[in-house]
Amino acid sequence: MFKNQLFVKILLIFTLPALGILYFSSLLVYEKIDTLSDISNIQKNIKYIKNVKNLLDSISKEREYSTIFYKNSDYEKKMMKQRVITDQTYEIYLNDIKNDYSFFNSSYINEKTDNFISLRKQIDNKKITPFEIVDKYSDINDNLLQSLHRIKPIKYALKFNVKFNHIVNILNANEQVNLEKLLITLFILENKISKDDYKKLIKIYMKEDIYTKHYLTKFNTKDLERYNEIVSLSLTKKIEDIKNNLNELISSKKLTLNSWWELSDKKIEQLQKFYNYINKNAITLAKQKQDDATTSQIISLTFLFVCFVTLISLLFVLRTIIFNQQKNFNKLTKQQSIYKVLSKLNKVILKIKSRKKLFQKLIKIITKDSYICLGMIYTVKQSHSKLFLINGNLKDEVSLVEQDNSLIKKAIVNKKNIIKNSNLLHYCNIKDEDIKKNNIKSMGIFPIYKFNKVVSLIVLYSKKQNFFDNEVIILFNKVLLDVEYALEKIDYEKNKAKQEQQLTIAAYAFESNEPMLITNNQAKVINVNQAFCNVMGYKREDIIGQNPSIFKSDEHSPEFYEIMWESIIKKGTWSGEIYNKKKNNELIPLKATITAIKDKDNNIKHYLSQYNDISEQKLKQQYLEYQATHDSLTTLPNRLLLLDRIEHVLSKVARYKTYAGIIFIDLDNFKTINDTMGHETGDILLKAVSKKLQETVRSEDTISRIGGDEFIVLADSLGLDKASARNNIQILASKIKGALNDIKTINGYKNISTPSIGITLFNDNTFNVKELIKQADNAMYMAKRAGKNTISFFE
């Protein structure tokens, strides 16, 4: 990984600040650990102060009892009991300093122990004076108090150190108060004060003042207020008065032992109470400082951990970024290589005039790229492919297999690129052994289109796995779009040459007898020949500059014109029959061919329209169609046309649930007329019947002569219910019967013919056309059997 110079540079740029943060966070953590370690000594110091305080109190009492014992043997019991307490307290003290304070060596401990033993023996044997007892015990207490000064201050706990100094000064002041109490007690017992002893007392007063000033001047406001609350000012004043008048009070015996002890004990008690307050504050500060240090250590450790995790994460992120950049660089190199090849191809592709040369150039240039080891072009016709060209370094090294089961057929059918970037065995059109032998890893099949139709395929192979990624595919697709355009251009040039030839021919033929006109690409007429003017009844100047829509008739739907123009735009031509409107608004049927004439860029420039007048053909066609569907004698619709119209009415009544009916009319005695009066008279009668029927029935009804003397009237829209439909058709049939009976004479003969009428109703397609006619026919025969000239319904 570090061989990548880019990675190393970026690593230095991004990780040096992170390493700096990690380094300083490590120092911070070390500092917090050191702080916590140092602050943990606070508890030791508090414990040591407590043990010193307890030992000082115990020694002070022992000193007091031992001094009084010298004067009063009654205190022996108290003294001995206090010695036991002192020994126990001293043992606790010694264990404390042995475990936690290395600055007290064993010789020091032994020396202090020996001092106790020696002093007590002297006291028991009364070989020492009371004042000497006070001095000896005071030396021990002084050493204890001095040991407090040997304790190092806490580095990161300034407030605690201040409280600690207050405690030391209070303990020193308390010791002086105890000495004051004891010395004055001796003065009271001896009832005198020597000059040397009084000097000792003055020295005690001075020390007490110094220690008191030390802590009072350094107290904060809160501690000073608390001190004034605890230490009584009046008591202090009383003791101060005793100090100032001590000689007089002793000599006059006005100061009793009990009153003195009461005052001094109160003062000692108040100092003890204030000491407890300061000590409690110190303990609270110690706990708070320790909690803060622990919290700081946790935060520091957390910060260190976050820095470490961030650094490691940064390394992994950088590694990922660098390798992605390296991967992208390799990909970009590959794309640039392909792009150079395709760019070269684009420069020549549009200059090539034939499909064969185009494909030869295409495969030659693409296979020059070092990434492409083999390329093939297949031609496609009716979903079948045929190898057209093959080129590349491996063209003589591989053998091809049948394509029927290959991906080539799939690409043709689906009209999509087929990409295989691994596992080519059994999939491509190269034998598996040749794929393994030549280490072919990737294959891409790209359809080549012409006018949105697959006409060829290019198949490319690479020895690089995953070669055909999205970017490479996009590049190939772009160049194949140019190939598609080139193919279309080649076809266009061919078609253009052909069109130009046709246009030249059309120019010669333009003034022929065949109607023609030419428009620009905006469909404005720019030229028209005389044949067209003659057919349409216009003058040339009336047409030039107009849109051919002036000839548009109403015979065609908008869809007809949409289909026509779609064919012209897409296919370039349209041919078919069209009805145009002449200048006199007369319709004229024409056989039209409209051709789009394009330029070299495949843009439409003109439209050429050629016409043939097919009016005579249409008239003949219409005449033949009329003869096929109408009776030649009466010109009424014949049976064929009637059947078609009944089919339409059947669909209508089935959809809208309305009623329709068939009226079957047969002329009575028609055969007798033909036989006695002649067929000419019979024909005259048939024409008269036809005329009467046309005058009688409604416009929406159909009258048909289906043969001989038989007529059918198809009556539509008779009503929504059967009763009204029956009534309506009954009225219509009665009118028909009356009209036919009004024919009194025929060709000079008396008319002996009457109508027999049969009727059937229907409102669905339950029965087919022939069945309905049969029903009406049966009803007509019922009318004949009923005596002729009557109306009968099919029930």
MARGU-736066 format. One line per 4 residues: number of its first residue (from 1); their letters; for each residue x, y, z of C-alpha. Coordinates in steps of 0.001 Angstrom, whole numbers, plus 500000, padded with zeros to 6 digits. Layout:
BEGIN
NUM = a = X:Y:Z  ... $
END
This chain:
BEGIN
1 = mfkn = 500000:500000:500000  502814:502467:500866  504455:501869:497498  501750:504095:496098 $
5 = qlfv = 503360:507566:496270  500019:509331:495925  498713:507453:498936  501794:508369:500992 $
9 = kill = 501473:512072:500089  497783:512224:500922  498450:510179:504053  500990:512772:505226 $
13 = iftl = 498695:515689:504407  495649:514290:506162  497101:512165:508961  499812:514478:510378 $
17 = palg = 497161:516785:511912  495326:513707:513179  498561:512316:514638  499204:515688:516281 $
21 = ilyf = 495744:515621:517826  496349:512015:518925  499705:513015:520467  498289:515961:522381 $
25 = ssll = 495263:513944:523453  497686:511280:524749  499512:513966:526741  496166:515152:528051 $
29 = vyek = 495225:511624:529097  498627:511167:530764  498161:514459:532564  494688:513405:533734 $
33 = idtl = 496014:510032:534894  498840:511860:536719  496288:514276:538160  494070:511440:539350 $
37 = sdis = 497081:509672:540829  498166:512848:542617  494621:513609:543738  494317:510090:545136 $
41 = niqk = 496938:511254:547670  494320:513657:549022  492592:510754:550750  495913:509671:552263 $
45 = niky = 496543:513220:553477  493058:513467:554976  493575:510137:556669  496982:511247:557962 $
49 = iknv = 495597:514525:559302  492874:512587:561061  495383:510223:562676  497677:513120:563667 $
53 = knll = 494711:515009:565113  493554:511982:567101  497092:511372:568346  497572:515059:569246 $
57 = dsis = 494324:515046:571217  495269:511835:573003  498833:513016:573829  497465:516377:574991 $
61 = kere = 495138:514640:577454  497918:512319:578588  500141:515382:579038  497438:517084:581047 $
65 = ysti = 496798:514083:583314  500521:513376:583721  501212:516991:584731  498320:517082:587217 $
69 = fykn = 499325:513622:588518  502580:515155:589671  500577:517461:591915  497646:515160:592584 $
73 = sdye = 497970:511356:592699  494210:511038:592230  494828:511547:588475  496942:508365:588205 $
77 = kkmm = 494020:506232:587133  492972:508730:584439  496571:508998:583329  497039:505255:582984 $
81 = kqrv = 493758:504889:581107  494701:507709:578773  498091:506065:578137  496270:502986:576817 $
85 = itdq = 494205:505197:574510  497338:506998:573375  499105:503711:572645  496179:502504:570579 $
89 = tyei = 495992:505804:568702  499760:505785:568252  499614:502239:566842  497038:503342:564285 $
93 = ylnd = 499229:506315:563404  502318:504115:563003  500485:501673:560718  499321:504609:558618 $
97 = iknd = 502772:506054:558056  504320:502622:557469  501825:501849:554648  501471:505225:552960 $
101 = ysff = 504345:507562:553868  507811:506437:552891  509426:509674:554119  509075:508397:557726 $
105 = nssy = 511874:505894:558162  511966:503146:560765  514640:504875:562905  512345:507871:563234 $
109 = inek = 509481:505649:564395  511663:503797:566873  513014:507091:568245  509534:508408:568918 $
113 = tdnf = 508494:505139:570536  511539:505239:572812  510700:508834:573786  507272:507724:574994 $
117 = islr = 508652:504843:577067  511411:506927:578638  509097:509846:579444  506456:507687:581090 $
121 = kqid = 509060:505978:583331  510304:509363:584498  506732:510442:585227  505945:507250:587152 $
125 = nkki = 509109:507686:589247  508462:511443:589578  511994:512142:588433  510794:514977:586244 $
129 = tpfe = 509138:518279:587094  505657:519253:585801  507074:521919:583514  509534:519383:582086 $
133 = ivdk = 506626:517001:581509  504881:519736:579532  508028:520392:577506  508649:516713:576718 $
137 = ysdi = 505082:516044:575548  505118:519340:573656  508233:518219:571782  506373:515086:570681 $
141 = ndnl = 503364:517152:569529  505628:519615:567763  507196:516772:565831  503737:515517:564873 $
145 = lqsl = 502720:518977:563725  505998:519399:561842  505290:516114:560001  502272:517792:558450 $
149 = hrik = 504608:520258:556761  506571:517386:555244  503525:516317:553217  503780:517565:549648 $
153 = piky = 500941:519754:548358  498563:518308:545773  499654:519533:542333  496193:520042:540798 $
157 = alkf = 494170:520812:543957  494879:524410:544969  491706:524857:547013  492398:521674:548967 $
161 = nvkf = 495969:522796:549658  494604:526046:551075  492199:524130:553311  495056:521833:554340 $
165 = nhiv = 497159:524825:555406  494184:526153:557392  493900:522792:559150  497631:522742:560011 $
169 = niln = 497473:526282:561387  494325:525473:563395  496004:522370:564864  499070:524428:565760 $
173 = aneq = 496901:527119:567329  494934:524445:569204  498205:523010:570535  499142:526450:571885 $
177 = vnle = 495733:526798:573528  496229:523409:575222  499688:524471:576418  498202:527746:577658 $
181 = klli = 495575:525849:579607  498185:523539:581146  500726:526227:582092  498124:528470:583719 $
185 = tlfi = 496795:525369:585522  500292:524822:586974  500466:528503:587927  497157:528186:589760 $
189 = lenk = 498271:525009:591549  501635:526507:592639  500065:529914:593261  503046:531623:591686 $
193 = iskd = 504605:532426:588346  508320:532292:587834  509956:534635:585372  511145:531783:583096 $
197 = dykk = 507767:530071:583111  506039:533343:582317  508380:533757:579335  507263:530323:578132 $
201 = liki = 503631:531426:578409  504375:534634:576470  506030:532557:573760  502916:530328:573616 $
205 = ymke = 500731:533444:573252  502876:534675:570394  502712:531350:568555  498957:531175:569068 $
209 = diyt = 498559:534686:567636  500761:533851:564654  498900:530650:563772  495529:532328:564334 $
213 = khyl = 496460:535236:562071  497719:532768:559449  494370:531147:558993  492184:534176:559711 $
217 = tkfn = 493884:536374:557102  493602:533685:554457  490012:532655:555107  487428:533394:552442 $
221 = tkdl = 484355:535359:553450  482263:532267:554084  484882:530609:556318  485458:533852:558234 $
225 = eryn = 481721:534259:558869  481585:530674:560091  484564:531276:562379  482862:534303:563938 $
229 = eivs = 479728:532230:564470  481591:529390:566222  484341:531176:568211  482700:533360:570845 $
233 = lslt = 484023:536915:570959  483049:537318:574613  484918:534147:575540  487970:535372:573665 $
237 = kkie = 487751:538690:575516  487529:536973:578940  490566:534862:578227  492352:537958:576928 $
241 = dikn = 491581:539724:580229  493032:536778:582141  496188:536947:580025  496590:540646:580717 $
245 = nlne = 495996:540315:584491  497424:536850:585061  500019:537776:587746  497493:539668:589787 $
249 = liss = 494869:536935:589437  497326:534216:590484  498730:536096:593435  495278:537106:594631 $
253 = kklt = 493885:533642:593960  490930:535183:592122  491438:532720:589235  490278:529267:590327 $
257 = lnsw = 491213:526020:588624  487624:525156:587764  486798:528556:586280  489969:528485:584240 $
261 = wels = 489332:524980:582960  485761:525921:582080  486952:528867:579980  489849:527100:578333 $
265 = dkki = 487817:523945:577625  485151:526091:575932  487798:527706:573788  489311:524291:572905 $
269 = eqlq = 485803:522999:572152  485063:525959:569816  488367:525490:568012  487548:521784:567693 $
273 = kfyn = 484153:522634:566234  485702:525052:563733  488360:522469:562912  485576:519964:562125 $
277 = yink = 483944:522523:559812  487200:523197:557917  488030:519487:557812  484579:518684:556423 $
281 = nait = 485073:521307:553703  488435:519780:552876  486893:516311:552606  484124:517704:550333 $
285 = lakq = 486699:519462:548171  488764:516287:547997  485788:514224:546881  484719:516864:544360 $
289 = kqdd = 488253:517154:543004  488557:513406:542764  485195:513152:540978  486223:515940:538596 $
293 = atts = 489540:514261:537956  487827:510923:537314  485355:512575:534941  488181:514431:533182 $
297 = qiis = 490103:511204:532866  487070:509450:531363  486537:512355:528946  490238:512381:528069 $
301 = ltfl = 490278:508645:527518  487127:508944:525419  488696:511747:523401  491860:509668:522969 $
305 = fvcf = 489774:506697:521869  487806:508869:519425  491063:510299:518048  492490:506830:517688 $
309 = vtli = 489365:505469:516022  489237:508560:513792  492844:508052:512776  492285:504375:512006 $
313 = sllf = 489054:505204:510145  490874:507954:508262  493547:505486:507233  490941:503063:505924 $
317 = vlrt = 489000:505857:504204  492181:507184:502628  493146:503690:501583  489719:503225:499974 $
321 = iifn = 489893:506650:498299  493392:506056:496960  492638:502624:495638  489397:503867:494124 $
325 = qqkn = 491380:506692:492548  493901:504159:491294  491056:502043:489961  489500:505103:488340 $
329 = fnkl = 492871:506048:486901  493201:502607:485344  489655:502865:484074  490350:506324:482682 $
333 = tkqq = 493495:505043:480964  491431:502301:479369  488740:504781:478318  491331:507158:476868 $
337 = siyk = 492804:504325:474863  489394:503375:473497  488504:507032:472982  491632:507609:470861 $
341 = vlsk = 490720:504644:468676  487121:505742:468283  488107:509368:467726  490312:508251:464875 $
345 = lnkv = 487402:506241:463511  485050:509236:463714  487398:511306:461568  487142:508924:458613 $
349 = ilki = 483798:507229:459081  481672:509828:457279  484030:509988:454312  483488:506336:453385 $
353 = ksrk = 481048:505748:450515  480270:502010:450806  479113:499711:453580  481889:497178:452979 $
357 = klfq = 484664:499746:453272  482992:501235:456314  482945:497884:458130  486524:497116:457099 $
361 = klik = 487730:500421:458504  485626:499996:461657  486972:496551:462579  490542:497452:461620 $
365 = iitk = 490740:500563:463787  488964:499026:466807  491175:495916:466892  494309:498086:466828 $
369 = dsyi = 493619:498909:470474  495736:496797:472839  492695:495969:474965  490767:494404:472042 $
373 = clgm = 492245:491087:470982  489584:490064:468460  486705:491661:466572  484018:490351:464220 $
377 = iytv = 481247:491918:462169  478132:489960:461254  475516:490982:458731  471904:490395:459735 $
381 = kqsh = 469045:489502:457428  465635:488347:458630  466969:487577:462154  469791:485422:460739 $
385 = sklf = 473435:486426:460979  476406:485731:458748  480062:486406:459498  481206:489279:457309 $
389 = ling = 484613:490328:458693  487061:489187:461411  490216:490948:462582  492568:491186:465569 $
393 = nlkd = 495611:489513:467092  493736:486248:467632  491979:486002:464273  494192:483032:463255 $
397 = evsl = 494244:481519:466753  490559:480735:467302  487863:478593:465734  484214:479579:465597 $
401 = veqd = 481213:477437:466513  477610:477463:465300  475725:480561:466314  472240:479142:466820 $
405 = nsli = 472696:478759:470567  475029:481725:471029  474455:485166:472446  474603:486605:468925 $
409 = kkai = 471099:485369:468157  469867:486792:471456  471318:490215:470619  469499:490173:467253 $
413 = vnkk = 466158:489145:468720  466274:491510:471740  467935:494377:469832  470184:495061:472812 $
417 = niik = 473861:494975:473725  475016:491681:475215  477926:491972:477654  479791:489083:479299 $
421 = nsnl = 482680:490197:481508  483497:486726:482869  482745:483016:482401  482610:483007:478597 $
425 = lhyc = 482653:479221:478294  479591:477745:476542  478261:481222:475763  480160:482804:472911 $
429 = nikd = 480823:481834:469293  484436:480765:469957  485315:477227:470952  485861:476748:474689 $
433 = edik = 489389:475392:474289  490413:478509:472334  488917:480750:475022  490984:478979:477706 $
437 = knni = 494118:478828:475581  494080:482529:474703  492853:483653:478123  489853:485546:476731 $
441 = ksmg = 487952:487145:479629  485332:489584:478266  482955:489821:475318  480687:492578:474025 $
445 = ifpi = 478067:492263:471289  476794:495563:469887  473913:495740:467365  474380:498159:464461 $
449 = ykfn = 471146:499825:463345  469967:501404:460159  466632:503187:460242  465910:501587:463662 $
453 = kvvs = 466477:498100:462314  469368:495776:463254  471375:495237:460065  474722:494150:461541 $
457 = livl = 476499:493147:464738  480002:493874:465961  481423:491294:468397  484502:492302:470405 $
461 = yskk = 486724:490250:472746  489235:491324:475398  491740:489503:477588  490951:491930:480420 $
465 = qnff = 488249:490826:482822  485357:493273:483286  486645:495270:480337  483222:496255:479032 $
469 = dnev = 482131:498517:481879  479437:501196:481561  481830:503899:480361  483326:501690:477628 $
473 = iilf = 479847:500589:476548  478786:504257:476294  481827:505017:474131  481084:502126:471779 $
477 = nkvl = 477410:503061:471640  478357:506601:470618  480613:505444:467813  477987:502954:466643 $
481 = ldve = 475525:505819:466435  477966:507445:464033  478213:504142:462141  474417:504034:461991 $
485 = yale = 474389:507582:460645  477098:506670:458111  475090:503651:456914  471968:505771:456589 $
489 = kidy = 474010:508403:454779  475306:505796:452334  471733:504650:451672  470639:508260:451446 $
493 = eknk = 473256:509023:448821  472082:506043:446804  468442:507062:447181  469337:510663:446414 $
497 = akqe = 471012:509635:443179  467998:507552:442325  465630:510423:443221  467640:512876:441203 $
501 = qqlt = 467390:510517:438276  463678:510184:438878  463354:513964:439245  465147:514462:435970 $
505 = iaay = 462756:512044:434359  459846:513805:436101  461095:517157:434765  460804:515814:431246 $
509 = afes = 457426:514338:432018  456141:517312:434035  454455:518878:431044  452948:515586:429971 $
513 = nepm = 449210:514791:430039  449535:513361:433586  448416:515932:436231  451317:516983:438546 $
517 = litn = 452176:519627:441100  455248:520405:443244  455273:522059:446703  458076:523241:448962 $
521 = nqak = 458719:521724:452396  456071:524068:453821  453488:522479:451458  453101:525631:449344 $
525 = vinv = 452582:524998:445628  455619:526187:443634  454775:524592:440268  451842:522895:438536 $
529 = nqaf = 451418:521578:434999  448571:522380:432596  447151:518864:432806  446449:519399:436538 $
533 = cnvm = 444818:522799:435824  442579:521233:433163  441438:518429:435468  440771:520669:438502 $
537 = gykr = 439306:523651:436593  441819:526201:437941  444156:528600:436284  447875:528197:437084 $
541 = edii = 448125:531573:438816  445197:530584:441093  447171:527612:442450  450785:528877:442808 $
545 = gqnp = 451556:529760:446454  448449:527975:447761  448322:524977:450086  446964:521815:448442 $
549 = sifk = 444335:521806:451183  442237:524029:448865  441431:520801:446997  440442:518997:450204 $
553 = sdeh = 436958:517456:450270  434821:516191:453133  434934:512613:451880  437872:511628:454088 $
557 = spef = 438266:511553:457881  441146:513324:459722  442645:509858:460350  442928:509328:456576 $
561 = yeim = 445151:512411:456217  447181:511523:459351  447985:508091:457899  448849:509654:454527 $
565 = wesi = 451327:512163:456018  452840:509591:458378  453683:507437:455363  455154:510429:453483 $
569 = ikkg = 457363:511471:456446  458543:507990:457430  458648:506140:454128  459104:509098:451803 $
573 = twsg = 456050:508289:449683  452301:507572:449728  450003:506181:447075  446245:505731:447096 $
577 = eiyn = 442826:506935:445993  441654:510369:447081  438599:512534:446454  439524:516156:445706 $
581 = kkkn = 437255:519135:445131  437390:520974:441780  436994:524745:441478  433228:524341:440867 $
585 = neli = 433019:522233:444119  432471:519077:442098  434154:515993:443589  436710:514175:441489 $
589 = plka = 438258:510796:442358  442008:510629:441719  444740:508027:441955  447518:509982:443723 $
593 = tita = 451224:509365:444403  453012:511856:446705  456806:511633:447036  459088:513499:449509 $
597 = ikdk = 462259:514803:447826  465184:515109:450313  468587:516804:450295  471930:515234:451211 $
601 = dnni = 471277:515811:454937  468059:513805:454671  465929:516927:455039  462703:517183:453002 $
605 = khyl = 462938:519961:450399  459940:519329:448113  456848:517180:447629  455990:515849:444161 $
609 = sqyn = 452340:514892:443609  451199:512866:440570  447534:512223:439777  445359:510105:437501 $
613 = dise = 441674:510955:436946  439725:507782:437779  436221:509299:437443  435179:506915:434654 $
617 = qklk = 436497:503920:436579  434583:505029:439671  431359:505530:437658  431693:502043:436182 $
621 = qqyl = 432449:500628:439612  429469:502417:441153  427213:501205:438328  428305:497627:438770 $
625 = eyqa = 427883:497884:442554  424386:499368:442020  423380:496584:439653  424606:493998:442119 $
629 = thds = 422476:495400:444961  419287:496715:443239  416344:495312:441307  416644:496221:437636 $
633 = lttl = 412847:496684:437139  411877:498721:440212  415366:500057:441179  414574:498956:444726 $
637 = pnrl = 417278:497244:446870  417415:493562:446068  417647:490615:448426  421465:490943:448827 $
641 = llld = 421313:494553:449994  418283:493830:452180  420111:491045:454047  423016:493404:454789 $
645 = rieh = 420686:496104:456143  418811:493629:458334  422186:492596:459815  422913:496212:460724 $
649 = vlsk = 419472:496670:462312  419952:493437:464314  423187:494838:465812  421431:498138:466551 $
653 = vary = 418401:496704:468379  420615:494309:470359  422742:497257:471551  419962:499796:472298 $
657 = ktya = 417117:497362:473159  414656:498902:470681  412162:497129:468408  412248:496723:464627 $
661 = giif = 410101:494688:462256  409846:493012:458831  406738:493510:456663  406442:490772:454032 $
665 = idld = 404120:491786:451103  402854:489345:448464  400559:490505:445600  397405:488364:445335 $
669 = nfkt = 396353:487217:441833  399611:488433:440268  399970:485231:438216  396461:485701:436756 $
673 = indt = 397391:489253:435669  400520:488013:433931  398635:485177:432242  395565:487192:431158 $
677 = mghe = 396865:490736:430744  400444:489999:429735  403830:490365:431381  404075:494011:430333 $
681 = tgdi = 401018:494778:432463  402550:492758:435337  405747:494834:435133  403698:498051:435165 $
685 = llka = 401916:496814:438308  405235:496019:440025  406546:499529:439245  403298:501070:440548 $
689 = vskk = 403573:499020:443778  407208:500155:444156  406181:503791:443747  403275:503487:446240 $
693 = lqet = 405574:501844:448836  408179:504613:448478  405458:507226:448995  404037:505456:452079 $
697 = vrse = 406940:504202:454248  409250:506353:456393  412639:507599:455231  414499:505327:457711 $
701 = dtis = 412714:502214:456372  414108:499991:453603  411919:498701:450718  413162:495689:448826 $
705 = rigg = 411837:493519:445989  413156:490058:446745  411677:488367:443661  408500:488090:441488 $
709 = defi = 405622:489744:443283  407226:489663:446789  408278:492855:448577  409787:493375:452051 $
713 = vlad = 409766:496534:454133  412389:496690:456931  410905:499020:459566  413436:500473:462055 $
717 = slgl = 412967:502328:465377  409447:501170:466219  409650:501754:469975  411181:500613:473252 $
721 = dkas = 408395:498175:474218  406615:495509:472259  403110:496991:472573  404026:500366:471074 $
725 = arnn = 406175:498663:468415  403275:496391:467411  400916:499356:467234  403338:501426:465138 $
729 = iqil = 404049:498647:462631  400290:497857:462423  399640:501473:461419  402447:501341:458839 $
733 = aski = 401164:498042:457369  397607:499419:457174  398867:502459:455249  400756:500154:452875 $
737 = kgal = 397639:498011:452378  395457:501098:451678  398009:502582:449287  398274:499370:447251 $
741 = ndik = 394475:498981:447135  394308:502499:445637  395844:501138:442442  392563:500706:440515 $
745 = ting = 393737:500230:436950  396804:498867:435238  397630:499604:431621  393871:500155:430911 $
749 = ykni = 392818:497026:432836  391039:496813:436160  393476:495907:438917  392454:492624:440517 $
753 = stps = 395565:492357:442721  395490:492947:446489  398301:492700:449121  398604:489907:451672 $
757 = igit = 400889:491200:454472  402853:489243:457107  404675:490947:460025  407352:489839:462549 $
761 = lfnd = 408909:491943:465350  412396:491596:466947  414504:493446:469567  417585:491198:469859 $
765 = ntfn = 419731:488881:467786  418155:485653:468992  417130:484861:465390  419311:485369:462341 $
769 = vkel = 418281:487237:459179  416972:484219:457272  414924:483064:460274  413306:486508:460629 $
773 = ikqa = 412402:486610:456899  410970:483101:457245  408823:484276:460193  407423:487203:458137 $
777 = dnam = 406837:484844:455171  404858:482450:457408  402783:485350:458730  402057:486391:455107 $
781 = ymak = 400758:482905:454256  398533:483094:457338  397083:486322:455844  396421:484538:452520 $
785 = ragk = 394700:481665:454288  392617:484233:456146  391121:485381:452816  393852:487549:451263 $
789 = ntis = 394118:491351:451386  394697:491083:455131  397474:491668:457701  398803:488905:459978 $
793 = ffe = 401473:488877:462762  403910:486091:463469  403194:484948:467024 $
END
